[in-house]
Amino acid sequence: MRKGTRHSTSISQLVRDFAAQNPSFGQAQIVRELVSQGHKVYPGLVSQALKRGAGVKNRKSSKPARKPRVTKVAKSKASEVGFQFDQFKAAANFVKLCGGVDKAIASIRSYEKIVALFE
């Protein structure tokens, strides 16, 4: 505002009050009515006054948003020992196919004997 021009209420508040009293009016009608009453109002001001609530500031930060930190996950102790879940799953399926642990062990021993014959 220029020096010496003091309004008893702000123009934005005047626009919000007028829009509340006349909810059926569009932005262009609000501008026409307030200009006819002698207020210096323009469409951009009306748009901005109606977009924001009373006392609500809608500012964006000038700083860029922080990127989320990437958290590193420690390796599990099981992988260091040599435990592989997919190998465990395959072994479990093998035991099921054989019909039990004893039969699975017997088939592994038979496999070892066959491998020894071909060496």
Residue, then its C-alpha position, 0 to 999 in steps of 0.5 A: m500500500r502507498k503511504g497514507t492510505r489506511h483501510s479500516t479493514s483489509i480488501s481481502q477481508l472485505v472480499r471474503d465478507f462480501a462473498a460470505q454474504n452473497p454465496s451465489f455470486g461468482q468472482a466476476q460479479i463480486v468484482r463488479e459489485l465492489v468496484s461499483q461501491g467504490h473499492k479498488v478490487y481486481p479479479g486476481l485479488v478476489s481469486q486469491a482472497l477466496k482461495r485462502g481462508a482468513g488468516v491462513k497462509n499458503r506459502k511454499s518453502s523456498k528450500p528444496a524438500r529433504k530427501p528421505r534417508v536411506t537406511k542400510v539394513a545389516k546382513s543377517k547372521a544366517s547369511e554369514v553362516g551359509f543359510q540360504f532360505d531357497q536351499f532350505k525350501a528345496a530341502a524341505n520339498f525333497v524330504k516331502l517327496c521322499g516321504g520322510v527324513d529317513k528315506a531322504i537320507a537313504s536316497i542321498r546315500s544311494y546318490e553318493k554311491i552312484v556318484a562314486l561309481f562314475e568317478 
